[in-house]
Amino acid sequence: MDFIEALKAILFGIIEGITEWLPVSSTGHMIILEKLLNVSGTYNDEFWQFFLVAIQLGAIIAVIIMFFNKLWPFGKSKTVEEKKLTWHMWFKVLLACLPAAVVGLLFDDWIEAHLNNAWTVSITLIIYGILFIALEIWNKRRTFKICDVKSMTYRTALIIGMIQLLAIIPGTSRSGVTILGAMLIGCDRTVSAEFSFFLSIPVMVGASLLKGVKFFMNNSITLDQGLFLGIGMVVAFIVSVLVIKLLMSFIKKHDFKPFGYYRIVLGILLIILLSTGVL
């Protein structure tokens, strides 16, 4: 692997680590970066689709490590009741993942073929940017009823899981739509963000395994491809740790409107670039 390819892997890892957890669409940013760097000339489409999903494992490991005490049900310092609540939390996460898992398996190839493009991304960036701003304006007159992930009901978790189905459209942002949905039905910002993080574990691990099986059934990975993937994953992990800490600190004092404005500006910019033939 040459120096330029290593820099590309680092850049993709940075973008993945930032955008996976902020409600700004990691897929959208990856599509834009892919076009700007013209990676199709270096890597075939099968490897690239695998890379875009597999690189998320680095980001997921960051969540597992940072929230290990909340996620691990066998901690010696936990009481019997705390272990029971942790198990219930996991059952709620798995329940919320079911809708996306079923739809993803049925329509993954169709969505990739018909919606995985920059025009779709630009439109969804703008739509959900507006929704974030509108929701936060409405939130000023509301009192959130759910202020702890473990107090969330199974019904609430399932509703969030149904809302998460919208994230199958590129540019929506999985974290963004689950945070929006959770706040809409009464979860505060911290709970909404945390539950979004926890949902990402089975969703993204499952997606990575699915893409991995599809890739390795018909392909083998070269040394350069392995290094490219490894660098991207490590960088995504490091950046994810920093971004998650910053986000959890940010939302304790601020709302999500800045992300809404960012999405709108980026979506409009993307439309301009596409219309003028720059992308």
C-alpha positions as a Markdown table, in Angstrom:
| # | Residue | x | y | z |
|---|---|---|---|---|
| 1 | Met | 0.0 | 0.0 | 0.0 |
| 2 | Asp | 1.4 | 3.4 | -0.9 |
| 3 | Phe | 1.3 | 6.6 | 1.2 |
| 4 | Ile | -1.7 | 8.1 | -0.7 |
| 5 | Glu | -3.9 | 5.1 | -0.1 |
| 6 | Ala | -3.0 | 5.1 | 3.6 |
| 7 | Leu | -4.0 | 8.7 | 3.8 |
| 8 | Lys | -7.3 | 7.9 | 2.1 |
| 9 | Ala | -8.0 | 5.1 | 4.6 |
| 10 | Ile | -7.2 | 7.5 | 7.5 |
| 11 | Leu | -9.6 | 10.1 | 6.0 |
| 12 | Phe | -12.4 | 7.6 | 5.6 |
| 13 | Gly | -11.8 | 6.4 | 9.2 |
| 14 | Ile | -12.0 | 10.0 | 10.5 |
| 15 | Ile | -15.2 | 10.7 | 8.6 |
| 16 | Glu | -16.8 | 7.4 | 9.7 |
| 17 | Gly | -15.8 | 8.1 | 13.4 |
| 18 | Ile | -17.3 | 11.5 | 13.3 |
| 19 | Thr | -20.5 | 11.0 | 11.2 |
| 20 | Glu | -21.5 | 7.6 | 12.6 |
| 21 | Trp | -22.5 | 9.1 | 15.9 |
| 22 | Leu | -23.6 | 12.6 | 15.0 |
| 23 | Pro | -27.0 | 12.8 | 13.3 |
| 24 | Val | -25.6 | 14.0 | 10.0 |
| 25 | Ser | -25.6 | 10.7 | 7.9 |
| 26 | Ser | -22.3 | 8.7 | 7.7 |
| 27 | Thr | -23.5 | 7.1 | 4.5 |
| 28 | Gly | -24.1 | 10.4 | 2.9 |
| 29 | His | -20.6 | 11.7 | 3.8 |
| 30 | Met | -19.0 | 8.4 | 2.6 |
| 31 | Ile | -20.7 | 8.7 | -0.8 |
| 32 | Ile | -19.5 | 12.3 | -1.1 |
| 33 | Leu | -16.0 | 11.4 | -0.1 |
| 34 | Glu | -15.9 | 8.4 | -2.4 |
| 35 | Lys | -16.8 | 10.6 | -5.3 |
| 36 | Leu | -14.3 | 13.3 | -4.4 |
| 37 | Leu | -11.4 | 10.7 | -4.0 |
| 38 | Asn | -12.5 | 8.5 | -7.0 |
| 39 | Val | -11.8 | 5.3 | -5.1 |
| 40 | Ser | -13.6 | 3.3 | -7.8 |
| 41 | Gly | -10.5 | 3.4 | -9.9 |
| 42 | Thr | -8.5 | 1.6 | -7.2 |
| 43 | Tyr | -11.0 | -0.8 | -5.5 |
| 44 | Asn | -13.7 | -2.9 | -7.1 |
| 45 | Asp | -17.3 | -2.4 | -6.1 |
| 46 | Glu | -17.7 | -5.6 | -4.1 |
| 47 | Phe | -14.8 | -4.7 | -1.8 |
| 48 | Trp | -15.9 | -1.1 | -1.5 |
| 49 | Gln | -19.4 | -2.1 | -0.4 |
| 50 | Phe | -17.9 | -4.4 | 2.2 |
| 51 | Phe | -15.5 | -1.7 | 3.3 |
| 52 | Leu | -18.2 | 0.9 | 3.9 |
| 53 | Val | -20.0 | -1.5 | 6.3 |
| 54 | Ala | -17.0 | -3.3 | 7.9 |
| 55 | Ile | -15.3 | 0.0 | 8.8 |
| 56 | Gln | -18.2 | 0.6 | 11.2 |
| 57 | Leu | -16.9 | -2.2 | 13.4 |
| 58 | Gly | -14.2 | 0.1 | 14.6 |
| 59 | Ala | -16.8 | 2.6 | 15.6 |
| 60 | Ile | -18.9 | 0.0 | 17.3 |
| 61 | Ile | -16.0 | -1.3 | 19.4 |
| 62 | Ala | -15.7 | 2.3 | 20.8 |
| 63 | Val | -19.4 | 2.2 | 22.0 |
| 64 | Ile | -18.9 | -1.3 | 23.6 |
| 65 | Ile | -15.8 | -0.1 | 25.5 |
| 66 | Met | -17.2 | 3.3 | 26.5 |
| 67 | Phe | -20.5 | 1.9 | 27.8 |
| 68 | Phe | -19.2 | -1.5 | 28.9 |
| 69 | Asn | -20.5 | -1.1 | 32.5 |
| 70 | Lys | -24.0 | -0.4 | 31.2 |
| 71 | Leu | -24.0 | -3.1 | 28.6 |
| 72 | Trp | -22.3 | -6.0 | 30.5 |
| 73 | Pro | -24.9 | -7.9 | 32.6 |
| 74 | Phe | -22.4 | -10.0 | 34.5 |
| 75 | Gly | -20.6 | -7.3 | 36.4 |
| 76 | Lys | -19.6 | -8.4 | 39.9 |
| 77 | Ser | -20.4 | -4.9 | 41.3 |
| 78 | Lys | -23.9 | -5.1 | 40.0 |
| 79 | Thr | -26.8 | -6.1 | 42.2 |
| 80 | Val | -29.3 | -8.8 | 41.1 |
| 81 | Glu | -31.8 | -6.1 | 40.2 |
| 82 | Glu | -29.2 | -4.1 | 38.2 |
| 83 | Lys | -28.3 | -7.3 | 36.3 |
| 84 | Lys | -32.0 | -7.9 | 35.6 |
| 85 | Leu | -32.4 | -4.3 | 34.3 |
| 86 | Thr | -29.4 | -4.7 | 32.0 |
| 87 | Trp | -30.9 | -7.9 | 30.5 |
| 88 | His | -34.2 | -6.1 | 30.0 |
| 89 | Met | -32.3 | -3.3 | 28.3 |
| 90 | Trp | -30.7 | -5.8 | 25.9 |
| 91 | Phe | -34.1 | -7.4 | 25.1 |
| 92 | Lys | -35.5 | -3.9 | 24.3 |
| 93 | Val | -32.5 | -3.2 | 22.0 |
| 94 | Leu | -33.0 | -6.6 | 20.2 |
| 95 | Leu | -36.7 | -5.9 | 19.9 |
| 96 | Ala | -36.1 | -2.5 | 18.4 |
| 97 | Cys | -33.6 | -4.1 | 15.9 |
| 98 | Leu | -36.1 | -6.6 | 14.5 |
| 99 | Pro | -37.9 | -4.3 | 12.0 |
| 100 | Ala | -34.7 | -3.1 | 10.5 |
| 101 | Ala | -33.2 | -6.6 | 10.4 |
| 102 | Val | -36.2 | -8.0 | 8.5 |
| 103 | Val | -36.5 | -5.1 | 6.1 |
| 104 | Gly | -32.7 | -4.9 | 5.6 |
| 105 | Leu | -32.5 | -8.6 | 4.6 |
| 106 | Leu | -35.4 | -8.3 | 2.2 |
| 107 | Phe | -34.5 | -5.0 | 0.5 |
| 108 | Asp | -30.8 | -4.4 | 1.0 |
| 109 | Asp | -29.8 | -5.2 | -2.6 |
| 110 | Trp | -32.7 | -3.1 | -4.0 |
| 111 | Ile | -32.0 | -0.1 | -1.9 |
| 112 | Glu | -28.3 | -0.3 | -2.7 |
| 113 | Ala | -29.1 | -0.4 | -6.5 |
| 114 | His | -31.8 | 2.3 | -6.5 |
| 115 | Leu | -31.3 | 4.7 | -3.6 |
| 116 | Asn | -27.6 | 4.6 | -2.8 |
| 117 | Asn | -26.8 | 7.8 | -4.7 |
| 118 | Ala | -25.9 | 11.4 | -4.0 |
| 119 | Trp | -29.2 | 12.8 | -5.1 |
| 120 | Thr | -31.1 | 10.7 | -2.5 |
| 121 | Val | -28.6 | 11.7 | 0.1 |
| 122 | Ser | -28.9 | 15.5 | -0.6 |
| 123 | Ile | -32.7 | 15.4 | -0.3 |
| 124 | Thr | -32.8 | 13.4 | 2.9 |
| 125 | Leu | -30.1 | 15.6 | 4.4 |
| 126 | Ile | -32.4 | 18.6 | 3.9 |
| 127 | Ile | -35.6 | 16.9 | 5.0 |
| 128 | Tyr | -34.3 | 15.6 | 8.3 |
| 129 | Gly | -32.4 | 18.8 | 8.9 |
| 130 | Ile | -35.7 | 20.6 | 8.9 |
| 131 | Leu | -37.3 | 18.0 | 11.1 |
| 132 | Phe | -34.5 | 18.3 | 13.7 |
| 133 | Ile | -35.0 | 22.1 | 13.9 |
| 134 | Ala | -38.8 | 21.8 | 14.0 |
| 135 | Leu | -38.6 | 19.2 | 16.7 |
| 136 | Glu | -36.2 | 21.1 | 18.9 |
| 137 | Ile | -38.5 | 24.2 | 18.6 |
| 138 | Trp | -41.4 | 22.1 | 19.8 |
| 139 | Asn | -39.3 | 20.6 | 22.6 |
| 140 | Lys | -39.0 | 23.9 | 24.3 |
| 141 | Arg | -42.6 | 23.5 | 25.4 |
| 142 | Arg | -42.3 | 19.9 | 26.5 |
| 143 | Thr | -41.1 | 17.9 | 29.5 |
| 144 | Phe | -39.4 | 14.6 | 28.7 |
| 145 | Lys | -40.9 | 11.7 | 30.5 |
| 146 | Ile | -38.1 | 9.1 | 29.9 |
| 147 | Cys | -34.8 | 10.1 | 31.5 |
| 148 | Asp | -33.1 | 6.7 | 31.8 |
| 149 | Val | -32.6 | 4.0 | 29.2 |
| 150 | Lys | -33.5 | 1.2 | 31.6 |
| 151 | Ser | -36.8 | 2.8 | 32.4 |
| 152 | Met | -37.8 | 2.7 | 28.8 |
| 153 | Thr | -40.8 | 0.3 | 28.1 |
| 154 | Tyr | -40.8 | -2.5 | 25.5 |
| 155 | Arg | -43.5 | -0.6 | 23.6 |
| 156 | Thr | -41.3 | 2.5 | 23.4 |
| 157 | Ala | -38.3 | 0.5 | 22.2 |
| 158 | Leu | -40.4 | -1.1 | 19.5 |
| 159 | Ile | -41.8 | 2.2 | 18.3 |
| 160 | Ile | -38.2 | 3.5 | 18.0 |
| 161 | Gly | -37.3 | 0.4 | 16.1 |
| 162 | Met | -40.1 | 1.0 | 13.7 |
| 163 | Ile | -39.0 | 4.6 | 13.2 |
| 164 | Gln | -35.4 | 3.3 | 12.6 |
| 165 | Leu | -36.7 | 1.7 | 9.4 |
| 166 | Leu | -36.5 | 5.2 | 7.8 |
| 167 | Ala | -32.7 | 4.9 | 8.1 |
| 168 | Ile | -32.6 | 2.4 | 5.2 |
| 169 | Ile | -32.8 | 5.4 | 2.9 |
| 170 | Pro | -29.2 | 6.7 | 2.4 |
| 171 | Gly | -28.6 | 10.2 | 3.9 |
| 172 | Thr | -31.2 | 9.8 | 6.6 |
| 173 | Ser | -28.7 | 8.9 | 9.3 |
| 174 | Arg | -29.5 | 5.9 | 11.5 |
| 175 | Ser | -28.5 | 7.7 | 14.7 |
| 176 | Gly | -30.3 | 10.8 | 13.5 |
| 177 | Val | -33.7 | 9.1 | 12.9 |
| 178 | Thr | -33.6 | 7.1 | 16.1 |
| 179 | Ile | -32.7 | 10.2 | 18.1 |
| 180 | Leu | -35.6 | 12.1 | 16.4 |
| 181 | Gly | -38.0 | 9.2 | 17.0 |
| 182 | Ala | -37.0 | 8.7 | 20.6 |
| 183 | Met | -37.3 | 12.4 | 21.5 |
| 184 | Leu | -40.7 | 12.5 | 19.6 |
| 185 | Ile | -42.2 | 9.9 | 22.0 |
| 186 | Gly | -40.8 | 11.4 | 25.2 |
| 187 | Cys | -37.1 | 10.4 | 25.7 |
| 188 | Asp | -34.7 | 13.1 | 26.7 |
| 189 | Arg | -31.6 | 13.9 | 24.6 |
| 190 | Thr | -29.2 | 11.8 | 26.6 |
| 191 | Val | -31.5 | 8.7 | 26.6 |
| 192 | Ser | -32.2 | 9.2 | 22.9 |
| 193 | Ala | -28.5 | 9.3 | 22.1 |
| 194 | Glu | -27.5 | 6.4 | 24.3 |
| 195 | Phe | -30.3 | 4.1 | 23.0 |
| 196 | Ser | -29.2 | 5.0 | 19.5 |
| 197 | Phe | -25.7 | 3.9 | 20.4 |
| 198 | Phe | -26.9 | 0.7 | 21.8 |
| 199 | Leu | -29.1 | 0.0 | 18.8 |
| 200 | Ser | -26.1 | 0.4 | 16.6 |
| 201 | Ile | -24.3 | -2.7 | 18.1 |
| 202 | Pro | -26.5 | -5.5 | 16.7 |
| 203 | Val | -27.6 | -3.5 | 13.6 |
| 204 | Met | -24.1 | -2.7 | 12.5 |
| 205 | Val | -22.5 | -6.0 | 13.5 |
| 206 | Gly | -25.2 | -7.8 | 11.7 |
| 207 | Ala | -24.8 | -5.6 | 8.6 |
| 208 | Ser | -21.1 | -6.2 | 8.6 |
| 209 | Leu | -21.5 | -10.0 | 8.9 |
| 210 | Leu | -24.0 | -10.0 | 6.0 |
| 211 | Lys | -21.8 | -7.9 | 3.8 |
| 212 | Gly | -18.8 | -10.0 | 4.8 |
| 213 | Val | -20.5 | -13.3 | 3.9 |
| 214 | Lys | -21.6 | -11.8 | 0.5 |
| 215 | Phe | -18.1 | -10.6 | -0.2 |
| 216 | Phe | -16.1 | -13.7 | 0.8 |
| 217 | Met | -18.5 | -16.1 | -1.0 |
| 218 | Asn | -17.2 | -14.8 | -4.3 |
| 219 | Asn | -14.0 | -12.8 | -3.5 |
| 220 | Ser | -10.7 | -13.0 | -1.6 |
| 221 | Ile | -9.1 | -10.0 | 0.1 |
| 222 | Thr | -5.7 | -8.8 | -1.0 |
| 223 | Leu | -3.0 | -7.5 | 1.4 |
| 224 | Asp | -3.5 | -3.9 | 0.3 |
| 225 | Gln | -7.3 | -4.2 | 0.8 |
| 226 | Gly | -6.7 | -5.7 | 4.2 |
| 227 | Leu | -4.4 | -2.9 | 5.2 |
| 228 | Phe | -6.8 | -0.3 | 3.9 |
| 229 | Leu | -9.6 | -1.8 | 5.9 |
| 230 | Gly | -7.5 | -2.2 | 9.0 |
| 231 | Ile | -6.3 | 1.4 | 9.0 |
| 232 | Gly | -9.8 | 2.7 | 8.5 |
| 233 | Met | -11.2 | 0.6 | 11.4 |
| 234 | Val | -8.5 | 1.7 | 13.8 |
| 235 | Val | -8.9 | 5.3 | 13.0 |
| 236 | Ala | -12.7 | 5.1 | 13.1 |
| 237 | Phe | -12.4 | 3.6 | 16.6 |
| 238 | Ile | -10.1 | 6.3 | 17.9 |
| 239 | Val | -12.2 | 9.1 | 16.4 |
| 240 | Ser | -15.4 | 7.5 | 17.7 |
| 241 | Val | -14.2 | 7.6 | 21.3 |
| 242 | Leu | -13.5 | 11.3 | 21.1 |
| 243 | Val | -16.7 | 12.2 | 19.2 |
| 244 | Ile | -19.0 | 10.2 | 21.6 |
| 245 | Lys | -17.5 | 11.9 | 24.6 |
| 246 | Leu | -17.9 | 15.3 | 23.0 |
| 247 | Leu | -21.5 | 14.6 | 21.9 |
| 248 | Met | -22.7 | 13.4 | 25.3 |
| 249 | Ser | -21.1 | 16.5 | 26.8 |
| 250 | Phe | -22.6 | 18.8 | 24.2 |
| 251 | Ile | -26.2 | 17.6 | 24.5 |
| 252 | Lys | -26.3 | 18.2 | 28.2 |
| 253 | Lys | -26.2 | 21.9 | 27.5 |
| 254 | His | -27.4 | 22.3 | 23.9 |
| 255 | Asp | -30.0 | 20.9 | 21.6 |
| 256 | Phe | -29.7 | 19.3 | 18.1 |
| 257 | Lys | -30.6 | 22.3 | 16.0 |
| 258 | Pro | -26.9 | 23.0 | 15.0 |
| 259 | Phe | -26.9 | 19.5 | 13.3 |
| 260 | Gly | -30.2 | 20.4 | 11.6 |
| 261 | Tyr | -28.6 | 23.6 | 10.1 |
| 262 | Tyr | -25.5 | 21.6 | 9.1 |
| 263 | Arg | -27.6 | 19.0 | 7.2 |
| 264 | Ile | -29.6 | 21.7 | 5.3 |
| 265 | Val | -26.4 | 23.5 | 4.2 |
| 266 | Leu | -24.7 | 20.3 | 3.2 |
| 267 | Gly | -27.7 | 19.1 | 1.3 |
| 268 | Ile | -28.0 | 22.3 | -0.6 |
| 269 | Leu | -24.3 | 22.4 | -1.3 |
| 270 | Leu | -24.5 | 18.8 | -2.6 |
| 271 | Ile | -27.4 | 19.7 | -4.9 |
| 272 | Ile | -25.4 | 22.6 | -6.3 |
| 273 | Leu | -22.3 | 20.4 | -6.9 |
| 274 | Leu | -24.4 | 17.7 | -8.6 |
| 275 | Ser | -26.3 | 20.2 | -10.8 |
| 276 | Thr | -23.1 | 21.9 | -12.0 |
| 277 | Gly | -21.4 | 18.6 | -12.7 |
| 278 | Val | -18.7 | 19.0 | -10.1 |
| 279 | Leu | -19.8 | 15.6 | -8.6 |
